[in-house]
Amino acid sequence: MTTDSTQSPEPNVSFSMEDFEKALDQHDYIFTKGQVVRGKAYEYDSEGAYVDIGGKSPGFVPKSEVALTEVANIAEILPEGEEIEFLIIREQDPEGRTVLSRRQLQVQQVWDELVEIKEAGKTVQIQVNGVNRGGVTGQVQGLRGFIPRSHLIERGELDVLIGQSFAATILEIDSEERKLVLSQREAAKADLVRQIEKGQLISGKVVNIKPYGAFIDLNGITGLLHIKQVSGGRVESLEKLFEPNQDIKVVILDIDEWKNRISLTTKILEEHPGELLEDFDAVMANAEERLEKAKVNAQLNPQKEEDEA
């Protein structure tokens, strides 16, 4: 009986440099424009920083793409060996480098933050760095913003605003169009609104008269004194009672901080219905005492106040 013996061939252990490069190509990372990658800076020169992003070839961050603002020392922004996120803005260049940007990734993050700030009704700081016929331009967290002349507090010589920094609210924002429109006036109004409170007596001036009520300027913000809140008596005509630029004392009836709307009243200052129509000056002369008396009466007669409201 003959037994056939089969021997396995010796494995081929030769592995050329060409085979090695092919293996690297098969397992190399594929980087595409718009992709977010993580990497560590390991070398710097006057043009930018080289970053290890895990591929066969390094990533490169040009100096202009390191941060939102101008950078003097790249290593301070991209410390050696620290893992940081980057956006790929160009696939491999002729030198085999994938071009990265930290700045453009931050730009999108700032746009997202500003959208949240607008939705929350909060303010941002803008530093003015330019002037044109329509208003001023400035930097908002590294982005370019614009304030129309009509939304500035100072509307005269705009050059004096260059270099100044102040609060502004966001009127319009569009990240795709890179559009950011702000208002200094609205921010100032919002700040003033936060400084007043319901039930407070405040001095103002009549700025506009409509059939339904008078608009009162309260040191930069405007409140509405509705015709029904002028007096406990019947008001036939507001134009016969008020005139533009007339001084008046009013009580804050309600505040809508979200819409920056303020409702006012003067009838609370009357000791009897129609008194303000009979002698406006007398009511204004001791408005503070009248308001205190009205508050005491309200505390003694809470049901009456509730019924009037």
Secondary structure by P-SEA (a helix, b strand, c coil): cbbbbbbcccccccccaaaaaaaaaaacccccccbbbbbbbccccccbbbbbccccbbbbbccccccccccccccccccccbbbbbbbcccccccbbbbbbaaaaaaaaaaaaaaaaaaacbbbbbbbccccccbbbbbcccbbbbbccccccccccccccccbbbbbbbccccccccbbbbbaaaaaaaaaaaaccccbbbbbbbccccccbbbbbcccbbbbbcccccccccccccccccccccccccccccccccccbbbbbccccccccccccccaaaaaaaaaaaaaaaaaaaaacaaaaaaac
